[in-house]
Amino acid sequence: MAGPAWMSKVSRLLGAFHNPKQVTRGFAGGVQTVTLIPGDGIGPEISAAVMKIFDAAKAPIQWEERSVTAIQGPSGKWMIPPEAKESMDKNKMGLKGPLKTPIAAGHPSMNLLLRKTFDLYANVRPCVSIEGYKTPYNDVNIVTIRENTEGEYSGIEHVIVDGVVQSIKLITEQASKRIAEFAFEYARNNHRSNVTAVHKANIMRMSDGLFLQKCREVAENCKDIKFNEMYLDTVCLNMVQDPSQFDVLVMPNLYGDILSDLCAGLIGGLGVTPSGNIGANGVAIFESVRTL
């Protein structure tokens, strides 16, 4: 697991894009080499545009382009190319475009493979109203923090008999605790006062119950941050009625995938929403939240 110093640095970085002074301070450390994963579909086009923008801004970034198209190792296990893994392990920071998973049977989700390779356990999406960009809401200031490695997206599916498919939702104590810890630390480092755990423990009493239990335990040690817990469906209802009531939201994988897109819709769409995937080993991969 990442040490407190690394987690604090990353959580401040994720909050910095609304604080120009903080971003400027981040440039003071010299040139940063960043692994660039152009991706598929519109990925190469938007990646090229990003490089032009960073160049015009004179951001001290050197790009190291790598492909992450999965290959099969000697054992038949899917993996990202060694040169891409070596680049990320060395640079610790990456920027990627959208990735398309081949339809071929047995081919893994490229995003899931990246998350598992680098243990990118925390997906962070700030959703903040943009001045001059008119939407029905003008006071949105929310951060969704999503557990990124398990839940319904664990990739555990199989056919029981013809016509019957089973998908397993995996929730662990370790993953639930560390995402809760990340959420509270993010809130503290970015001067946010409230963390809400989003769940359906009333229905999935064991799996979501475990997630909620770990959130409660972490909250007990973070008395400086207010803690709430709320059902997913209630959050969705309240979100479209009055998004200003929410601050930092932490949740399991599937809920975060859905709810973060809903939040993006409040401020103008996926194209204006940044996203960061934070790993326990010091690696962070940032991405556009944009479909192919």
C-alpha positions in Angstrom: 0.0 0.0 0.0 1.2 3.5 -0.8 2.7 5.4 2.1 0.9 8.5 3.6 3.4 10.9 1.9 2.6 9.5 -1.6 -1.1 9.4 -1.0 -1.1 13.0 0.3 0.8 14.2 -2.8 -1.6 12.5 -5.2 -4.7 13.6 -3.5 -3.5 17.2 -3.5 -2.7 16.9 -7.2 -6.2 15.7 -7.9 -7.6 18.7 -6.2 -5.2 21.2 -7.8 -6.9 21.7 -11.1 -9.3 24.2 -9.5 -6.4 26.0 -7.7 -3.9 27.5 -10.3 -1.4 28.5 -7.5 -1.2 24.9 -6.4 -0.7 23.7 -10.0 2.1 26.3 -10.5 3.8 25.0 -7.4 3.7 21.5 -8.9 5.7 22.7 -11.9 8.6 23.8 -9.7 10.1 20.4 -9.4 11.7 20.2 -12.9 10.7 18.1 -15.9 8.4 15.2 -15.3 8.4 12.2 -17.7 4.9 10.9 -18.2 4.0 7.7 -20.0 1.5 8.5 -22.8 -1.0 5.8 -23.8 -2.8 7.2 -26.8 -5.5 4.6 -26.8 -8.1 3.7 -29.4 -10.8 5.4 -31.4 -10.6 9.1 -30.7 -7.7 8.4 -28.3 -4.8 9.3 -30.6 -6.5 12.5 -31.7 -7.2 13.8 -28.2 -3.8 12.7 -27.0 -2.2 14.8 -29.8 -4.3 17.8 -28.8 -3.3 17.4 -25.1 0.4 17.4 -26.0 -0.1 20.6 -28.0 -1.9 22.2 -25.0 0.8 21.2 -22.6 3.4 22.5 -25.0 1.7 25.9 -25.3 1.4 26.1 -21.6 5.1 25.4 -21.3 4.3 22.6 -18.8 7.6 20.8 -18.0 6.5 17.4 -19.2 8.4 15.0 -21.4 6.2 12.3 -23.0 7.1 8.6 -23.4 4.6 7.0 -25.7 3.7 3.3 -25.1 1.1 0.9 -26.4 -0.8 -1.3 -23.9 -2.4 -3.7 -26.4 -2.6 -6.9 -24.4 -0.3 -9.8 -25.3 -0.4 -13.4 -24.0 2.6 -14.6 -22.0 4.1 -18.1 -22.2 1.5 -19.4 -19.7 -1.3 -18.0 -21.9 -2.1 -15.3 -19.3 -3.0 -11.9 -20.8 -0.6 -9.0 -19.8 0.3 -5.6 -21.0 3.6 -5.4 -23.0 6.8 -5.4 -20.9 8.0 -2.1 -22.3 4.7 -0.4 -21.2 4.9 -1.8 -17.7 8.5 -0.8 -17.4 7.7 2.7 -18.5 4.9 3.1 -15.9 6.9 1.5 -13.1 9.7 4.0 -13.9 7.8 7.2 -14.5 5.0 6.5 -11.9 2.6 8.8 -13.9 0.7 8.1 -17.0 -2.0 9.7 -19.3 -4.2 7.5 -21.4 -6.9 7.9 -24.0 -9.9 5.6 -24.2 -9.2 1.9 -24.6 -11.3 -0.5 -26.6 -11.5 -4.1 -25.6 -11.3 -6.6 -28.6 -14.5 -8.7 -29.0 -12.4 -11.9 -29.3 -13.5 -14.5 -26.8 -11.3 -14.6 -23.7 -9.7 -11.2 -24.3 -9.7 -9.1 -21.1 -11.0 -5.6 -20.6 -8.0 -3.4 -21.3 -9.0 -1.0 -18.5 -9.5 -3.8 -16.0 -6.1 -5.3 -17.0 -4.4 -1.9 -16.4 -6.1 -1.6 -13.0 -5.0 -5.1 -12.0 -1.4 -4.7 -13.3 -0.7 -1.6 -11.3 -3.3 -2.1 -8.5 -5.1 1.2 -9.4 -7.5 0.9 -6.5 -8.9 4.4 -6.4 -10.7 6.2 -9.2 -11.1 9.9 -8.5 -13.4 12.2 -10.5 -13.9 15.8 -9.5 -17.1 17.3 -10.9 -17.2 21.0 -10.5 -19.4 23.6 -12.3 -17.4 25.4 -15.0 -17.7 29.2 -15.2 -19.1 30.2 -18.6 -20.4 26.7 -19.4 -24.2 26.9 -18.9 -26.0 23.9 -17.5 -29.2 23.6 -15.3 -26.9 23.6 -12.3 -24.3 26.2 -11.3 -23.2 25.1 -7.9 -21.8 21.5 -8.4 -18.7 20.8 -6.5 -18.5 17.0 -5.9 -15.7 14.4 -5.9 -16.6 10.8 -6.5 -14.1 8.2 -5.2 -14.7 4.7 -6.6 -13.1 1.4 -5.5 -11.5 0.4 -8.7 -10.4 -3.2 -8.4 -13.3 -5.5 -7.4 -17.1 -5.5 -6.9 -19.1 -6.5 -10.0 -16.1 -5.6 -12.2 -13.9 -8.3 -10.7 -14.1 -10.2 -14.1 -15.5 -13.4 -12.5 -18.2 -14.7 -14.7 -19.1 -18.2 -15.9 -21.9 -20.2 -17.5 -23.6 -22.5 -15.0 -25.8 -24.3 -17.6 -27.0 -23.2 -21.0 -29.0 -20.0 -20.6 -27.8 -19.3 -17.1 -24.8 -17.0 -16.4 -23.4 -16.2 -13.0 -21.4 -13.0 -12.2 -19.7 -12.8 -8.8 -19.4 -9.6 -6.9 -16.2 -9.6 -4.9 -15.9 -7.3 -1.8 -12.9 -7.6 0.5 -12.1 -6.0 3.8 -8.7 -4.8 2.6 -10.0 -3.1 -0.5 -12.9 -1.5 1.3 -10.7 -0.2 4.1 -8.1 1.4 1.9 -10.6 3.2 -0.4 -12.3 4.6 2.7 -8.9 5.7 4.0 -8.2 7.3 0.7 -11.5 9.2 0.6 -11.0 10.7 4.1 -7.4 11.6 3.3 -8.5 13.2 0.1 -11.2 15.2 1.9 -8.7 16.4 4.6 -6.0 17.3 2.1 -8.4 19.3 -0.1 -10.2 21.1 2.7 -13.5 19.2 2.2 -15.7 18.6 5.2 -18.0 15.7 4.4 -17.6 12.1 3.1 -20.7 10.1 2.1 -20.5 6.3 1.8 -22.8 5.1 -1.1 -24.1 1.6 -0.8 -27.0 -0.9 -1.0 -26.3 -2.8 2.2 -30.1 -3.0 2.8 -30.2 -5.5 -0.1 -26.7 -6.9 -0.3 -26.2 -7.2 3.4 -22.9 -9.2 3.3 -21.0 -7.6 0.4 -22.1 -4.0 0.7 -22.5 -4.5 4.5 -18.7 -5.2 4.7 -17.9 -2.2 2.6 -20.1 0.0 4.8 -18.6 -1.5 8.0 -15.1 -0.6 6.9 -16.2 3.0 6.0 -17.7 3.4 9.5 -14.5 2.1 11.1 -12.3 4.5 9.2 -14.7 7.4 10.0 -14.3 6.7 13.7 -10.6 7.7 13.3 -11.4 10.8 11.3 -13.6 12.8 13.5 -12.5 16.1 11.8 -14.5 15.0 8.7 -18.3 14.6 8.8 -19.4 11.1 7.7 -22.8 10.2 6.1 -24.0 7.0 4.6 -26.8 6.8 2.0 -28.4 4.3 -0.4 -27.3 4.5 -4.0 -30.8 5.2 -5.3 -31.4 7.9 -2.7 -28.1 9.6 -3.7 -29.2 9.6 -7.4 -32.6 11.1 -6.5 -31.1 13.8 -4.2 -28.2 14.5 -6.7 -30.5 15.7 -9.5 -32.6 17.7 -7.0 -29.8 19.5 -5.2 -26.2 18.4 -5.9 -24.9 21.1 -3.6 -25.6 18.9 -0.6 -22.8 16.5 -1.5 -19.1 16.8 -1.1 -16.9 13.7 -1.3 -18.7 10.4 -2.2 -17.0 7.0 -1.7 -18.5 3.8 -3.1 -17.9 0.3 -4.6 -16.9 -0.2 -8.2 -20.1 -0.4 -10.2 -21.9 2.3 -8.2 -19.0 4.6 -8.9 -19.0 3.9 -12.6 -22.7 4.9 -12.8 -22.8 7.7 -10.3 -19.7 9.5 -11.6 -21.3 9.7 -15.1 -24.5 11.1 -13.6 -22.4 13.8 -11.8 -20.6 14.5 -15.1 -24.0 15.2 -16.7 -24.7 17.9 -14.1 -21.7 20.0 -15.3 -21.9 19.5 -19.0 -20.9 15.9 -19.9 -18.1 13.4 -19.9 -15.8 15.6 -22.0 -15.4 18.2 -19.2 -14.7 15.7 -16.4 -11.2 14.6 -15.5 -10.4 11.3 -14.0 -7.4 9.8 -12.1 -6.7 6.2 -11.2 -4.4 5.9 -8.2 -2.3 2.8 -7.4 -1.1 1.4 -4.2 2.5 1.1 -5.6 2.9 4.8 -6.4 1.6 4.7 -9.9 -1.1 7.0 -11.1 -2.8 7.0 -14.5 -5.0 9.9 -15.6 -7.5 9.7 -18.4 -10.3 11.5 -20.2 -13.8 10.4 -19.3 -14.9 10.0 -22.9 -16.4 7.2 -24.8 -15.1 6.0 -28.2 
